[in-house]
Amino acid sequence: MKSPLRLLALCAVPAAFLASPDSEPDLTVLFTGDIRGYLSPCGCSKPQIGGLLRMASVIRGLKSAPNTLFVDLGNWTQATGRQDELKADAIAETFASLKPDYLNVGPLDLQLSEGQLASLAEATKGALDSSNAILPGVLANREGRDVAGKVWIQGLVPDGAARATVTPPATVLSPRSDRAHIVLFAGPKDAAFRLARSLGPGSLLIYSSQGDPTRTPDIVGGATLVSLGDKGRYVGKATRTNGKWEIAFLELGPERPDDHEATTAYRSYLNRVGEERLLAAMPRLQKGTLFVGSAVCGGCHVKEYNVWLKTAHAKALTTLEKTGNDKDPECVGCHVVGLTYREGFMDKSKTPDLAHVGCESCHGAGGKHVRNVSERASVHADATSCASCHVPEHSPGFDFQKYWEKIKH
């Protein structure tokens, strides 16, 4: 059975938003946004949706149609460190190949350094911009962008965005009666509704949100408001006919092929993560925790160890090696033992016994128990032991009782 959102991608929105069936669309806007660093499904559990590679494939396939634009709302990454800078480079390289019509700067993007933002603006050939976040020498800061004399695009961040002088969004809105007005507002729904009151009929306002896309567009003063959700799981498609917008969300499921140029950018990103040794550089806790590895546990717990050897847990790191993610700090933690501790997994050459999801991933470090068998393992494994890694975006359909049957020991 298809999910409601997948059905939304196939069906028309309610009739109030549609033009006459005899009319032909005069404009199509493909929109993305709030990727927030989610470049690709991890691949460790299927089926997963989303990712830059599928996104680029859909956009490249549709953008060649007449009167079709591609825009992005912003918030490419979480902007929390070096890995996010590398992600932003990969997104910029991919987007540049898609010849975007406007790439809005989001408040998360503004947390990157000015040097990084300048590099991204150069990489995207000036498509990265903002109508109200002022960064001289970095962004062009045009009032808006005119496309072929038919479309007027403005990109906005909410008040209070970091690292930039921000003009209040409402003061820079400038609808054009002779052009389709598209507003990319990287702010929340309540602020978007207030902005919409200053827009003219037939305007399209795309705003920021987390979670799923808006199931039904909102109409405020004749303007259409819509949000895509986050983590690059959908491509939005807005089609205008006789001044009215029809909205669809194209789910980026496994049936979507990977884009060649996006794949090249993504592989380059993974190589840089490995070359810069971000896994070794990640901060770790020091608690005197002693991990011993599953083989040591198996010396006494023979039956349980033999069960473990036949499970996917015993090959967890291998799944990342196949996809090239085995040096990625964001992936490795759920495929090894104790990555967040100084005494935990470092790499396969230094700590081979801690590779893969082992006994101590669920039961806690076993060093004290090995020294004194009367001291039991520190953690009683139950459904909560699985919750940190088996999250919906990485492990869709996870059910503890069903999964427990696969590893029961």
C-alpha positions as CSV (number, residue, x, y, z in Angstrom):
1,M,0.0,0.0,0.0
2,K,1.4,3.4,-1.0
3,S,1.8,6.0,1.8
4,P,-0.5,9.1,1.7
5,L,2.4,11.3,0.8
6,R,3.4,9.1,-2.1
7,L,-0.2,9.2,-3.3
8,L,0.0,13.0,-3.1
9,A,2.8,12.9,-5.6
10,L,0.6,11.1,-8.0
11,C,-2.7,12.9,-7.5
12,A,-3.9,16.4,-8.0
13,V,-4.5,18.7,-5.1
14,P,-8.0,19.8,-4.3
15,A,-10.0,21.5,-7.0
16,A,-9.8,24.9,-5.4
17,F,-6.2,25.1,-6.4
18,L,-6.6,24.0,-10.0
19,A,-7.3,25.7,-13.3
20,S,-9.6,24.6,-16.0
21,P,-8.6,21.1,-17.4
22,D,-8.5,22.6,-20.9
23,S,-5.8,25.1,-20.0
24,E,-2.1,24.5,-20.5
25,P,0.5,25.2,-17.7
26,D,2.7,28.2,-18.4
27,L,5.3,27.7,-15.6
28,T,6.7,24.9,-13.6
29,V,8.9,25.4,-10.5
30,L,10.9,22.5,-9.2
31,F,11.9,23.2,-5.6
32,T,14.1,21.7,-3.0
33,G,15.3,22.8,0.5
34,D,16.2,22.0,4.1
35,I,18.5,19.2,3.0
36,R,20.2,19.7,6.4
37,G,23.2,17.5,5.5
38,Y,21.3,14.5,4.4
39,L,23.3,13.7,1.3
40,S,22.4,10.0,0.8
41,P,20.6,7.1,2.5
42,C,23.1,5.1,4.5
43,G,22.1,1.9,2.7
44,C,22.2,-0.3,5.8
45,S,18.5,-1.0,5.8
46,K,16.0,-0.8,2.9
47,P,13.9,0.8,1.6
48,Q,15.1,4.3,2.4
49,I,14.0,7.5,0.7
50,G,15.8,10.8,-0.1
51,G,19.3,11.9,-0.9
52,L,21.1,14.3,-3.2
53,L,21.8,11.7,-5.9
54,R,18.1,10.9,-6.5
55,M,17.1,14.5,-6.1
56,A,19.5,15.6,-8.9
57,S,18.3,12.8,-11.1
58,V,14.7,14.0,-10.9
59,I,15.6,17.6,-11.4
60,R,17.8,17.0,-14.3
61,G,15.1,14.9,-16.0
62,L,12.4,17.5,-15.5
63,K,14.2,20.8,-15.9
64,S,14.7,20.4,-19.7
65,A,11.0,21.0,-20.2
66,P,10.0,24.4,-21.4
67,N,9.2,27.1,-18.8
68,T,10.7,25.1,-16.0
69,L,12.7,26.6,-13.2
70,F,14.8,25.0,-10.4
71,V,15.1,26.8,-7.0
72,D,16.3,25.8,-3.5
73,L,15.1,27.2,-0.2
74,G,18.4,26.9,1.6
75,N,19.7,25.2,4.9
76,W,22.0,22.8,3.0
77,T,23.7,21.5,6.2
78,Q,23.5,21.8,10.0
79,A,26.7,23.9,9.9
80,T,28.3,22.2,12.9
81,G,31.8,21.6,11.8
82,R,34.2,20.5,9.1
83,Q,32.1,17.7,7.8
84,D,29.3,20.0,7.1
85,E,31.6,22.3,5.1
86,L,32.5,19.3,2.9
87,K,28.9,18.5,2.5
88,A,28.1,22.0,1.4
89,D,30.9,21.8,-1.2
90,A,29.3,18.6,-2.6
91,I,25.8,20.2,-2.7
92,A,27.2,23.3,-4.4
93,E,29.0,21.2,-7.1
94,T,25.8,19.2,-7.7
95,F,23.5,22.2,-7.8
96,A,25.8,24.1,-10.2
97,S,25.5,21.2,-12.7
98,L,21.7,21.6,-12.6
99,K,21.9,25.3,-13.6
100,P,19.6,26.6,-10.8
101,D,17.6,29.7,-11.2
102,Y,17.9,30.7,-7.5
103,L,19.6,29.2,-4.5
104,N,18.4,30.9,-1.3
105,V,20.7,31.3,1.7
106,G,19.1,29.8,4.8
107,P,19.8,30.7,8.5
108,L,21.8,27.5,8.9
109,D,23.9,28.4,5.8
110,L,24.7,31.7,7.4
111,Q,26.4,29.9,10.3
112,L,29.2,28.9,7.9
113,S,32.2,31.2,7.7
114,E,32.1,34.1,5.2
115,G,35.0,32.4,3.4
116,Q,33.0,29.2,3.0
117,L,29.9,31.1,1.8
118,A,32.0,33.0,-0.7
119,S,33.4,29.7,-2.0
120,L,29.9,28.3,-2.4
121,A,28.6,31.4,-4.1
122,E,31.5,31.2,-6.6
123,A,31.0,27.4,-7.1
124,T,27.3,28.0,-7.9
125,K,28.2,30.8,-10.4
126,G,26.3,33.4,-8.4
127,A,23.0,31.5,-8.0
128,L,23.5,31.6,-4.2
129,D,21.9,34.8,-3.0
130,S,19.5,36.5,-0.6
131,S,17.2,39.5,-0.8
132,N,17.5,40.5,2.9
133,A,20.7,38.8,4.4
134,I,23.4,41.4,3.7
135,L,26.9,40.0,3.3
136,P,28.9,42.5,1.1
137,G,31.5,40.8,-1.0
138,V,29.9,37.4,-0.5
139,L,26.3,37.6,-1.8
140,A,25.1,39.8,-4.6
141,N,22.2,40.9,-2.4
142,R,19.9,41.7,-5.3
143,E,16.4,42.8,-4.5
144,G,15.2,39.9,-6.5
145,R,16.0,38.0,-9.6
146,D,14.2,38.4,-12.9
147,V,13.9,35.3,-15.0
148,A,13.2,35.9,-18.7
149,G,11.0,38.9,-17.9
150,K,8.3,36.5,-16.7
151,V,9.3,35.4,-13.2
152,W,10.4,37.5,-10.1
153,I,12.2,35.4,-7.4
154,Q,13.1,36.7,-3.9
155,G,15.0,34.7,-1.3
156,L,14.5,35.6,2.4
157,V,15.7,34.5,5.8
158,P,13.8,35.3,9.0
159,D,14.8,38.0,11.5
160,G,17.7,37.2,13.7
161,A,19.7,35.0,11.3
162,A,23.4,34.8,12.4
163,R,26.5,36.3,10.7
164,A,24.6,38.8,8.5
165,T,22.8,42.0,8.7
166,V,19.2,41.0,8.1
167,T,16.6,43.4,6.8
168,P,13.1,42.5,8.0
169,P,11.6,40.2,5.3
170,A,8.4,42.1,5.0
171,T,10.2,45.4,4.1
172,V,11.9,43.9,1.0
173,L,9.0,42.1,-0.5
174,S,8.3,43.6,-3.9
175,P,5.5,41.8,-5.9
176,R,5.5,42.5,-9.6
177,S,2.1,42.6,-11.2
178,D,3.5,41.6,-14.6
179,R,5.5,38.6,-13.3
180,A,5.0,35.4,-11.4
181,H,6.2,36.2,-7.9
182,I,8.1,33.3,-6.1
183,V,9.3,33.8,-2.6
184,L,11.7,31.4,-0.9
185,F,11.4,32.0,2.8
186,A,13.7,29.9,5.0
187,G,11.6,30.6,8.0
188,P,8.7,29.0,9.9
189,K,5.1,28.7,9.0
190,D,3.7,31.4,11.3
191,A,6.1,34.0,9.9
192,A,5.4,32.8,6.4
193,F,1.6,33.4,6.9
194,R,2.3,37.0,8.1
195,L,4.5,37.6,5.0
196,A,1.9,36.2,2.7
197,R,-0.5,39.0,3.5
198,S,1.8,41.4,1.6
199,L,1.9,39.2,-1.5
200,G,-0.3,39.6,-4.5
201,P,-2.7,37.0,-5.9
202,G,-1.0,34.1,-7.7
203,S,2.2,34.4,-5.7
204,L,4.0,31.2,-4.5
205,L,5.6,31.2,-1.1
206,I,7.8,28.2,-0.1
207,Y,8.7,28.1,3.6
208,S,10.9,26.0,5.9
209,S,9.7,23.1,8.0
210,Q,10.9,19.8,9.4
211,G,9.1,16.5,9.0
212,D,6.7,15.8,6.1
213,P,5.6,18.1,3.4
214,T,2.4,20.1,3.7
215,R,-0.4,17.7,2.5
216,T,-2.5,20.6,1.2
217,P,-1.3,24.1,0.2
218,D,-2.6,27.0,2.2
219,I,-4.1,30.1,0.5
220,V,-3.5,33.4,2.2
221,G,-4.7,36.5,0.4
222,G,-4.5,34.8,-2.9
223,A,-0.9,33.6,-2.4
224,T,-0.2,29.8,-2.3
225,L,1.9,28.6,0.6
226,V,3.7,25.3,0.7
227,S,6.5,23.5,2.5
228,L,8.6,20.5,1.4
229,G,9.7,19.1,4.8
230,D,13.3,18.3,5.4
231,K,16.3,15.9,4.8
232,G,15.9,15.9,1.0
233,R,13.2,13.2,0.8
234,Y,11.1,14.9,-1.9
235,V,11.3,17.2,-4.8
236,G,8.5,19.7,-5.0
237,K,6.8,20.5,-8.3
238,A,4.6,23.6,-8.6
239,T,2.8,24.0,-11.9
240,R,1.0,27.2,-12.7
241,T,-2.0,27.4,-15.0
242,N,-4.1,30.6,-15.4
243,G,-2.4,32.0,-12.4
244,K,-3.3,29.1,-10.1
245,W,-0.8,26.6,-8.6
246,E,-1.0,22.8,-8.6
247,I,1.5,21.3,-6.1
248,A,3.0,17.8,-6.1
249,F,5.7,16.1,-4.1
250,L,7.9,13.6,-5.8
251,E,9.1,11.0,-3.3
252,L,12.8,10.1,-3.8
253,G,12.4,6.3,-3.3
254,P,14.8,3.5,-4.3
255,E,13.1,3.4,-7.8
256,R,14.8,6.7,-8.6
257,P,18.1,6.3,-10.4
258,D,21.2,8.0,-9.0
259,D,22.4,11.1,-11.0
260,H,25.9,10.6,-12.5
261,E,27.3,14.1,-11.7
262,A,25.8,14.1,-8.2
263,T,27.4,10.6,-7.6
264,T,30.8,12.0,-8.6
265,A,30.4,14.9,-6.2
266,Y,29.3,12.5,-3.4
267,R,32.2,10.2,-4.0
268,S,34.6,13.1,-3.8
269,Y,33.0,14.2,-0.5
270,L,33.5,10.7,1.0
271,N,37.1,10.6,-0.2
272,R,37.7,14.0,1.5
273,V,36.1,12.8,4.7
274,G,38.6,9.8,4.7
275,E,41.6,11.9,3.6
276,E,41.0,14.4,6.4
277,R,40.6,11.6,8.9
278,L,37.4,13.0,10.4
279,L,36.7,9.7,12.1
280,A,39.9,9.9,14.1
281,A,39.4,13.6,14.8
282,M,35.9,13.3,16.3
283,P,35.6,14.1,20.0
284,R,35.4,11.2,22.4
285,L,34.5,10.6,26.0
286,Q,37.1,9.3,28.4
287,K,35.5,7.2,31.2
288,G,38.0,4.4,31.8
289,T,35.6,2.1,29.9
290,L,37.2,-1.2,28.9
291,F,35.8,-2.9,25.8
292,V,37.0,-6.4,25.1
293,G,35.3,-7.4,21.8
294,S,32.8,-10.1,21.0
295,A,35.3,-12.9,20.6
296,V,36.3,-12.5,24.3
297,C,32.6,-12.7,25.3
298,G,32.3,-15.8,23.1
299,G,34.9,-17.6,25.2
300,C,32.3,-18.2,27.9
301,H,29.0,-17.4,26.1
302,V,29.6,-19.9,23.3
303,K,26.0,-20.4,22.2
304,E,25.2,-16.7,22.1
305,Y,28.4,-15.9,20.3
306,N,27.6,-18.5,17.6
307,V,24.2,-17.0,17.1
308,W,25.7,-13.5,16.8
309,L,28.2,-14.7,14.1
310,K,25.2,-15.5,11.8
311,T,23.5,-12.2,12.2
312,A,23.8,-9.0,10.1
313,H,25.2,-7.3,13.3
314,A,28.4,-9.4,12.8
315,K,28.9,-7.8,9.4
316,A,27.6,-4.3,10.1
317,L,30.8,-2.4,9.2
318,T,31.1,-4.4,6.0
319,T,27.9,-2.9,4.7
320,L,29.5,0.6,5.0
321,E,32.7,-0.6,3.3
322,K,30.6,-1.6,0.3
323,T,29.1,1.9,0.0
324,G,32.3,3.8,0.9
325,N,30.9,5.1,4.2
326,D,33.2,3.3,6.5
327,K,35.3,6.4,7.2
328,D,32.2,8.6,7.8
329,P,31.7,9.5,11.5
330,E,28.0,10.0,11.0
331,C,27.6,6.4,9.8
332,V,30.3,4.4,11.6
333,G,28.9,4.8,15.2
334,C,26.0,2.5,14.6
335,H,28.2,-0.2,12.9
336,V,30.9,-0.6,15.5
337,V,31.4,-0.8,19.3
338,G,32.1,2.2,21.4
339,L,32.9,4.9,18.8
340,T,32.1,7.7,21.2
341,Y,34.7,6.5,23.8
342,R,38.4,6.9,23.6
343,E,38.7,3.2,24.5
344,G,36.2,2.2,21.7
345,F,36.6,1.5,18.0
346,M,39.3,3.6,16.2
347,D,39.7,1.8,12.8
348,K,39.9,-1.8,11.7
349,S,43.7,-1.8,11.8
350,K,43.9,-0.6,15.5
351,T,40.8,-2.1,17.0
352,P,39.6,-5.0,14.7
353,D,37.9,-6.7,17.7
354,L,35.5,-3.7,18.0
355,A,34.4,-3.7,14.4
356,H,30.7,-4.4,13.6
357,V,27.8,-4.3,16.1
358,G,29.0,-6.6,18.9
359,C,27.9,-7.8,22.3
360,E,29.0,-4.6,23.9
361,S,27.0,-2.4,21.6
362,C,23.9,-3.6,23.4
363,H,25.1,-4.9,26.8
364,G,27.8,-2.2,27.5
365,A,31.5,-2.6,28.0
366,G,32.5,-6.0,29.2
367,G,35.9,-5.3,30.8
368,K,34.8,-5.3,34.4
369,H,32.7,-8.5,33.9
370,V,35.7,-10.3,32.4
371,R,37.9,-9.3,35.4
372,N,35.2,-10.3,37.8
373,V,32.5,-12.6,36.5
374,S,30.2,-11.8,39.4
375,E,29.9,-8.3,38.2
376,R,27.3,-8.4,35.5
377,A,27.3,-6.5,32.2
378,S,26.4,-2.8,32.7
379,V,23.3,-2.8,30.4
380,H,20.3,-5.1,30.3
381,A,19.5,-5.1,26.6
382,D,15.9,-4.4,25.6
383,A,14.0,-2.3,23.0
384,T,15.6,0.9,24.3
385,S,19.0,-0.5,23.4
386,C,18.1,-0.4,19.7
387,A,16.4,3.0,19.7
388,S,19.5,5.2,19.1
389,C,20.4,3.5,15.8
390,H,17.2,2.0,14.6
391,V,15.6,5.3,13.9
392,P,12.9,5.7,11.1
393,E,15.1,7.4,8.6
394,H,17.8,4.7,8.8
395,S,15.7,1.7,9.7
396,P,12.3,2.1,8.2
397,G,9.8,-0.4,9.4
398,F,11.8,-1.4,12.5
399,D,9.8,-3.5,14.9
400,F,11.6,-4.8,18.0
401,Q,9.7,-8.1,18.3
402,K,10.3,-9.0,14.6
403,Y,13.9,-7.9,14.6
404,W,14.6,-9.7,17.9
405,E,13.6,-13.0,16.3
406,K,16.5,-12.5,13.9
407,I,19.1,-12.2,16.7
408,K,17.5,-14.0,19.7
409,H,20.1,-15.6,22.0
